[in-house]
Amino acid sequence: VQLQASGGGLVQSGGSLRLACSTAGFTLSYNHIGWFRQVPGKEREGVSYINGGDGSTYYADSVKGRFTISKDNTQNTAYLQMNSLKPEDTGIYYCAALGPNGPDDTVATYQPWAWGRGTQVTVSS
C-alpha cells in the first residue's frame, strides 16, 4: 500500500488549498482515508476522515465548516479542500489508510494502519 500527499504550499490567511492523497496497492472505494496534521511539539491531530463504503465523514471541531474531504474512486485519490485557512492550520499534512477496531466503530474512531509522506501547509497571517 502506498499513499502520497501533495498540494501543500504557502498561502495567506483566508486563502484556500486543496490537498490530494494518491493511493496505490488498494481499492479506494473499499477503504477509508484520513487526513492528519502535525506541528512541532504537538501530537499528530486527526483532521478529517472518510468512510470508503458509505461516505460518512468526520471533521475535527477546529476545521468544521472550512474543510471538506472527498475522494475519487476512479482516480484512487482522496482530497482535502481547505478554505478560510488560518495560521493555526499550519503544519505537515499526512494522509493515512484507516480501519475500524471493532464492528461498532464509526469513522470518527477509525485508526490509521498505513501512512503516506506528508505535505507542508503554511498559512501566513
C-alpha positions as CSV (number, residue, x, y, z in Angstrom):
1,V,0.0,0.0,0.0
2,Q,1.3,3.4,-0.9
3,L,-0.1,6.8,-0.1
4,Q,1.3,10.2,-1.1
5,A,0.0,13.6,0.0
6,S,0.5,16.6,-2.2
7,G,-0.8,20.1,-2.8
8,G,0.6,21.9,0.2
9,G,2.2,25.3,0.0
10,L,2.3,28.8,1.4
11,V,-1.0,30.7,1.5
12,Q,-2.2,33.8,3.2
13,S,-4.8,33.7,6.0
14,G,-8.3,33.4,4.4
15,G,-6.9,31.5,1.4
16,S,-7.6,28.0,0.1
17,L,-5.6,24.9,-0.7
18,R,-6.6,21.5,-2.0
19,L,-4.6,18.6,-0.8
20,A,-4.5,15.3,-2.8
21,C,-3.8,11.8,-1.5
22,S,-2.9,9.5,-4.3
23,T,-3.0,5.8,-3.4
24,A,-1.7,2.6,-4.8
25,G,-2.0,-1.0,-3.8
26,F,-5.5,-1.0,-2.6
27,T,-9.0,-0.1,-3.9
28,L,-10.0,3.3,-2.5
29,S,-13.7,2.5,-2.8
30,Y,-13.3,-0.3,-0.2
31,N,-11.1,1.6,2.1
32,H,-11.2,4.5,4.5
33,I,-8.9,7.6,4.3
34,G,-8.0,10.1,6.9
35,W,-6.1,13.4,6.9
36,F,-3.9,14.3,9.8
37,R,-1.6,17.2,10.6
38,Q,1.3,17.7,12.9
39,V,3.2,20.8,14.1
40,P,6.5,20.7,16.0
41,G,6.0,19.9,19.7
42,K,2.5,18.7,19.3
43,E,0.9,15.3,18.7
44,R,-0.4,14.4,15.3
45,E,-4.0,15.5,15.1
46,G,-6.8,13.8,13.1
47,V,-8.4,16.5,10.8
48,S,-10.9,14.7,8.7
49,Y,-11.8,11.1,7.8
50,I,-14.0,9.5,5.1
51,N,-15.5,6.0,5.1
52,G,-14.8,4.4,1.8
53,G,-18.0,2.4,1.8
54,D,-20.9,4.7,2.9
55,G,-19.1,8.0,2.5
56,S,-19.6,9.1,6.1
57,T,-17.2,11.7,7.3
58,Y,-15.6,13.1,10.4
59,Y,-14.2,16.6,11.0
60,A,-12.2,17.9,13.9
61,D,-14.1,20.8,15.5
62,S,-11.3,23.2,14.5
63,V,-11.9,22.6,10.8
64,K,-15.7,22.1,10.6
65,G,-17.3,24.3,8.1
66,R,-14.0,25.1,6.4
67,F,-12.5,21.8,5.2
68,T,-14.2,19.2,3.0
69,I,-12.9,15.7,2.5
70,S,-13.8,13.8,-0.7
71,K,-12.5,11.0,-2.9
72,D,-12.5,10.0,-6.5
73,N,-12.5,6.2,-6.6
74,T,-11.8,6.2,-10.4
75,Q,-8.5,8.1,-9.7
76,N,-7.8,6.3,-6.4
77,T,-7.3,9.7,-4.9
78,A,-8.7,11.4,-1.9
79,Y,-8.8,15.2,-1.4
80,L,-9.0,17.7,1.4
81,Q,-10.4,21.1,0.3
82,M,-9.3,23.7,2.8
83,N,-10.9,27.1,2.8
84,S,-10.7,30.1,5.1
85,L,-7.3,29.0,6.2
86,K,-5.9,30.3,9.5
87,P,-2.3,30.5,10.7
88,E,-3.1,27.7,13.2
89,D,-3.8,25.4,10.3
90,T,-0.1,25.4,9.5
91,G,1.6,22.0,9.8
92,I,2.6,18.9,7.9
93,Y,-0.5,17.2,6.5
94,Y,-0.5,13.4,6.1
95,C,-3.0,11.1,4.6
96,A,-3.5,7.6,6.0
97,A,-5.4,4.5,5.4
98,L,-7.8,3.9,8.3
99,G,-9.5,0.9,9.7
100,P,-12.1,0.1,12.5
101,N,-11.0,-1.5,15.7
102,G,-14.3,-3.3,16.0
103,P,-17.8,-3.7,14.4
104,D,-19.3,-0.8,16.3
105,D,-16.7,1.7,15.4
106,T,-17.7,4.8,13.4
107,V,-15.5,6.6,11.0
108,A,-14.6,9.1,13.8
109,T,-12.9,6.4,15.7
110,Y,-11.1,4.6,12.9
111,Q,-7.3,4.2,13.4
112,P,-4.5,4.6,10.9
113,W,-2.7,1.5,9.6
114,A,-0.7,2.9,6.8
115,W,0.8,6.4,6.3
116,G,1.9,8.4,3.4
117,R,4.5,11.1,3.2
118,G,3.3,14.5,4.3
119,T,3.0,17.8,2.6
120,Q,3.7,21.1,4.2
121,V,1.0,23.7,4.6
122,T,2.0,27.2,5.8
123,V,-0.6,29.9,6.4
124,S,0.7,33.3,6.9
125,S,-1.1,36.0,8.9
